[in-house]
Amino acid sequence: MWNVAGQLLLGVLGATVAYFGKDFIADTRDRFDKLDNKIEKLASNDARLEAKLDAKFDALIHSQLLDRVARLEDDRMSSSRGK
């Protein structure tokens, strides 16, 4: 009697775990998909921000180089006037 009741109980328990396990697995997949989408979105935003920062940095370097060239030309002009 105990053997039959134990098998029946294990069968019901197994069916319950299988039934709710599918939902758990589906929910977990959905959560991972959402997280994956967020990671891709953040990576895309990161790439755009990196490109913007690179452009601003390049513009700053270019501006500083132009300022330096202008100062060197001014120094050269003032030294040639002094001769």
N, C-alpha and C positions, 0 to 999 in steps of 0.2 A: 504494500500500500504506500509506504513512504517513498519507495523508488518511483512509482508512477506520479505521485504528488510532486516530488522533487523535479522530475522531468517536465511536468506541466508548468511548474513555477519557473524553471529555467527557460522554457519555451516562451512563456509570456514575457519574462524579463528580456529575453533576446529580441523578441518582436518589438517591444517598447523601445529598447535602445536603438534598434534598426530604424524604427519610424521617426523617432526624434533626432537620431543621428543624422539623417538626411537633411533635416531642417538646419541643424547645427552646421553641417558641412556647407550647405548652400549659403547660410548667413556669413560664415567665415570667408567663403569665396567672394561674396559681395563686398565684405569689408576690405579684403586684400585688393580687390579691383579698384575700390574707391581710393585706397591708400596709394596704389600704383598710379592712378590718374592724378592724384595730388602731387606725387613725386615728379611725374612728367611735367606737370604745370609749373612746379617750382623750378625744375631744371630749365624749362623754357624761359621763365622769368629771369633766372640767373644768367642765362646766356645773353638775353637782351640787356640786362643791367651791365654785364661785363662789356658788351659792345659799346654801350653809352659811356661807360667809364674810360674805356680805351680811347674813344673819340675825344672826350674832354681832355684826357691826359695828353693826347697828341696835339690838340689845339693849344694847350698850355705850353708845351715844349716848343711848338712852332712860334708862339707869341714871345716866349722868352728868348728864343734864338733871334727873332727879328729885333727885339729890344737890344740885345747884345751887339748885333751887327750895326744898328743905328748908333750905339754908343762908340763902337770902334771907329766908325766913319767920322763921327764928331771929333773924337780924339785925334784922328789922323788929320782932319781939316784944321783943327786948332794948332796942332804941332807944325803943320806946313805953313801956317800964317806966322807962326813965331819965328821961323827961320829967316 
